[in-house]
Amino acid sequence: MAFNVNNFRSALPGGGARANLFEVRIPNPAGLSGLPDVQKNIRLLCQTASIPTGTIEQTELNYFGRVYKIAGTRTFEDWEVGIYNDTDFSSRNAIEQWMADIVPLDSSIGPVGYDYMVDRATVSQMSRDDSIIATYEFFNMWPKSIGAIELDTAGGEEVETFTTTFAYSHFERTL
């Protein structure tokens, strides 16, 4: 088959999805009061995110000297979000407080039940006309770790960033 640019263009409607056009929404957990507004700032200051990985583990069965592979359990990898740090540390403060409400820094006593989880958080892929073309919802999500902010005198004019890793029960594509 000879190369035809029109065939290529027709296979890539809209010019293709752009990695820099996305929005992350992480609401405050309903069961924890007094937290700074997580969603307000992360929605605007999110630098990086990802559409989640889907994995089905394999199970191996041995039968008459042969190995047969069959589908096993679906697993969900942690989700990482990179966030720009503002001079008020607003997003970082909100996530640190959320984590401290789950397990305080000075003890191991935390909430009883699942009130620390966010029922639903989303990452949406946007098109060039600002419409949503895909949305993934994360269920029962909570911050597992918050990354370091690297300080460097040779850093120049770079804005600080940090990564937060979230654990969740599962995700669904809703659009």
C-alpha positions, -999 to +999 in steps of 0.1 A: +000+000+000+014+034-010+016+062+015-013+086+012-014+116+036-052+118+033-056+082+046-034+092+076-053+124+083-087+105+081-074+080+107-065+108+131-096+129+135-092+163+152-054+161+147-050+136+176-055+139+213-030+162+230-012+152+261-012+187+275-050+191+274-064+175+305-081+183+338-079+166+372-106+169+398-101+156+433-128+167+457-123+168+494-132+136+513-168+140+526-159+125+560-131+148+569-139+183+579-116+213+581-094+204+552-083+232+528-101+229+494-081+202+476-100+204+443-099+242+438-061+244+434-052+210+421-076+215+391-055+246+382-020+236+393-019+200+381+012+197+360+011+160+351-013+131+354-021+100+335-049+080+321-048+049+343-031+016+334-054-015+330-039-048+340-052-084+341-028-107+358-022-141+344-027-174+361-006-204+350-019-239+350+004-269+345-012-298+325+007-327+311+040-308+311+026-278+294+019-243+309-015-228+300-020-192+307-055-179+316-068-146+327-065-140+365-073-110+386-077-074+375-053-051+393-051-013+396-018+004+398-014+036+420-021+069+402+005+097+403-003+134+399+024+161+395+015+195+410+030+230+407+037+244+441+024+280+448+039+303+473+011+296+498+017+258+495-021+255+491-022+222+473+006+207+493-009+219+526-043+203+517-028+169+508-005+170+539-035+177+561-055+150+544-027+125+551-024+137+587-062+132+591-058+096+579-028+088+602-014+116+623+023+123+623+026+118+660+005+086+665-010+057+647-046+066+656-067+075+626-102+075+614-124+045+618-141+034+586-136+048+552-145+085+556-109+095+545-115+082+510-128+103+481-157+086+465-149+098+430-120+117+414-116+122+377-090+129+350-105+141+317-088+144+283-098+176+266-100+183+229-085+214+212-119+230+213-120+225+252-147+198+251-142+166+271-134+136+249-127+110+276-131+108+314-118+082+339-133+081+374-112+068+403-132+053+432-124+052+469-092+072+465-068+085+491-032+099+491-007+072+497+025+094+495+035+129+488+068+135+471+097+157+480+101+192+467+136+194+453+155+226+463+185+237+443+204+270+442+211+264+405+174+259+398+169+292+381+134+303+374+117+269+377+085+266+396+086+239+423+067+207+417+059+177+437+042+143+431+014+128+450+006+091+447-030+080+452-043+045+459-078+036+448-101+006+445-108+007+408-115+031+379-141+033+352-142+051+319-173+072+320-170+090+287 
